[in-house]
Amino acid sequence: MLKPRLKLHVRILAEEQIAFGPGKAELLEAIQRTGSISQAAKSMEMSYRRAWQLVDTMNQCFHSHLVETQTGGTHGGGAVVTEFGQMILKKFRAMEQHALQTLESEFQDISNHLKINK
């Protein structure tokens, strides 16, 4: 049986730029896992160029960098989510959960009126 579900897209805008949102949060999590923008992009089936653009936008929109990079060389490069980036990610995920919890009652009321496959 299919159940209705609620899907929210929380985005933080800085003027016209999307400073942070679900895709950027996922990218930060992938960078944390892999230690690399390139590997994070690959794990998300995203081009390196696109991942780098997202990181650059985040770093430009906030007062401090969310991701710091080291250039390649004999030992290779890498990337790390800064302490500030980890804090932003944690607060963003909390915002998403809070929004879902806040809307749960209204969502249940509406979903009771949906035609769904049974």
HUFENNOR-V601621 format. One record per backbone hydrogen bond with DSSP energy under -0.5 kcal/mol. CO is the residue of the C=O (numbers start at 1). NH is the residue of the N-H. E is the energy in kcal/mol with one decimal. If there is no record, write none. Layout:
co->[CO | CO]
nh->[NH | NH]
e->[E | E]
//
This chain:
co->[11 | 12 | 12 | 13 | 14 | 17 | 17 | 20 | 21 | 22 | 23 | 24 | 25 | 26 | 27 | 28 | 29 | 30 | 31 | 35 | 36 | 37 | 38 | 39 | 40 | 41 | 41 | 42 | 47 | 48 | 49 | 50 | 51 | 52 | 53 | 54 | 55 | 56 | 57 | 58 | 66 | 68 | 70 | 73 | 78 | 80 | 80 | 82 | 83 | 84 | 85 | 86 | 87 | 88 | 89 | 90 | 91 | 92 | 93 | 94 | 95 | 96 | 97 | 98 | 99 | 100 | 101 | 103 | 104 | 105 | 106 | 107 | 108 | 110 | 111 | 114 | 117]
nh->[13 | 19 | 20 | 15 | 17 | 14 | 19 | 12 | 25 | 26 | 27 | 28 | 29 | 30 | 31 | 32 | 33 | 34 | 35 | 79 | 40 | 41 | 42 | 43 | 44 | 44 | 46 | 45 | 51 | 52 | 53 | 54 | 55 | 56 | 57 | 58 | 59 | 60 | 61 | 62 | 82 | 80 | 78 | 76 | 70 | 68 | 82 | 86 | 87 | 88 | 89 | 90 | 91 | 92 | 93 | 94 | 95 | 96 | 97 | 98 | 99 | 100 | 101 | 102 | 103 | 104 | 104 | 107 | 108 | 109 | 110 | 111 | 112 | 113 | 114 | 116 | 2]
e->[-0.6 | -1.8 | -1.6 | -0.6 | -1.9 | -2.7 | -1.1 | -3.4 | -2.4 | -2.4 | -2.2 | -2.5 | -2.3 | -2.2 | -2.6 | -2.4 | -2.0 | -2.5 | -3.1 | -2.2 | -2.0 | -2.8 | -2.4 | -2.4 | -1.2 | -0.6 | -2.7 | -1.3 | -2.3 | -2.9 | -2.2 | -2.2 | -2.4 | -2.8 | -2.5 | -2.4 | -2.8 | -2.1 | -2.0 | -1.4 | -2.1 | -2.7 | -1.6 | -1.0 | -2.6 | -2.7 | -0.6 | -2.5 | -2.0 | -2.5 | -2.5 | -2.4 | -2.5 | -2.6 | -2.5 | -1.9 | -2.3 | -2.3 | -2.1 | -2.7 | -2.7 | -2.3 | -2.6 | -2.6 | -1.8 | -0.8 | -0.6 | -2.7 | -2.6 | -2.1 | -2.3 | -3.2 | -1.5 | -2.0 | -1.4 | -0.7 | -1.0]
//
